[in-house]
Amino acid sequence: MPWLFLLVALAALAVAFQTSSVTLVVVCLLVALLAMVAWVMGLFARRVGSRSRDESLMLNPDELRRMREQAEARRIAAQTAEPPGP
């Protein structure tokens, strides 16, 4: 989708260079500017989106607390199961 904005910007610039109407030149240059900004913002959004973590893989606080309790129970069970030292 960002590449579509680039094509629109280039088309607007081409029309602005070919026309002799001042009003149309101003409108085309504004469209080209807005399309270029949208193109750059789209590229940034894609880059940030590709580097973000998947939210479904994040643990919620309840699950994290349950895992800590399980680890604590295993640690206590391992300590009580060890035979006393010499």
C-alpha positions as CSV (number, residue, x, y, z in Angstrom):
1,M,0.0,0.0,0.0
2,P,2.8,2.5,0.7
3,W,4.0,2.1,-2.9
4,L,0.6,3.3,-4.1
5,F,1.2,6.6,-2.4
6,L,4.5,6.9,-4.1
7,L,2.9,6.3,-7.5
8,V,0.3,9.0,-6.8
9,A,3.0,11.4,-5.8
10,L,4.9,10.8,-9.0
11,A,1.8,11.2,-11.1
12,A,0.9,14.4,-9.3
13,L,4.4,15.8,-10.0
14,A,4.2,14.8,-13.6
15,V,0.8,16.6,-14.0
16,A,2.2,19.6,-12.2
17,F,5.2,19.9,-14.6
18,Q,3.0,19.4,-17.7
19,T,0.2,21.9,-17.0
20,S,0.1,25.6,-17.5
21,S,-2.6,26.4,-14.9
22,V,-1.2,27.9,-11.7
23,T,-4.1,26.5,-9.7
24,L,-3.6,23.0,-11.0
25,V,0.1,23.2,-10.3
26,V,-0.5,24.2,-6.6
27,V,-3.1,21.5,-6.2
28,C,-0.9,18.8,-7.7
29,L,2.1,19.9,-5.6
30,L,0.0,19.7,-2.5
31,V,-1.3,16.2,-3.4
32,A,2.3,15.2,-4.2
33,L,3.5,16.4,-0.8
34,L,0.7,14.7,1.1
35,A,1.3,11.5,-0.9
36,M,5.0,11.5,-0.1
37,V,4.4,12.0,3.6
38,A,1.9,9.2,3.5
39,W,4.4,7.0,1.7
40,V,7.1,7.7,4.3
41,M,4.8,7.1,7.2
42,G,3.6,3.8,5.7
43,L,7.2,2.7,5.3
44,F,7.9,3.6,9.0
45,A,4.7,1.8,10.1
46,R,5.8,-1.3,8.3
47,R,9.2,-1.2,9.8
48,V,8.0,-0.7,13.3
49,G,5.3,-3.4,12.8
50,S,7.8,-6.0,11.6
51,R,10.0,-5.5,14.7
52,S,7.3,-5.6,17.3
53,R,6.6,-8.8,19.4
54,D,3.6,-10.9,19.0
55,E,1.2,-10.0,21.7
56,S,-0.3,-13.5,21.9
57,L,3.1,-14.8,23.1
58,M,3.2,-12.4,26.1
59,L,2.2,-13.9,29.5
60,N,-0.6,-12.3,31.4
61,P,0.0,-11.6,35.1
62,D,-2.2,-14.5,36.3
63,E,-0.3,-17.0,34.2
64,L,3.0,-15.6,35.3
65,R,2.0,-15.8,39.0
66,R,0.8,-19.4,38.5
67,M,4.2,-20.3,36.8
68,R,6.1,-18.7,39.8
69,E,4.0,-20.7,42.3
70,Q,4.7,-23.9,40.3
71,A,8.5,-23.2,40.2
72,E,8.5,-22.4,44.0
73,A,6.6,-25.7,44.7
74,R,9.1,-27.7,42.6
75,R,12.0,-26.0,44.4
76,I,10.6,-26.8,47.8
77,A,9.8,-30.4,46.7
78,A,13.4,-30.8,45.4
79,Q,14.8,-29.5,48.7
80,T,12.7,-31.8,50.9
81,A,13.4,-34.9,48.6
82,E,17.2,-34.5,49.0
83,P,18.8,-36.8,51.6
84,P,20.5,-35.1,54.4
85,G,24.2,-34.5,54.1
86,P,26.9,-36.7,55.9
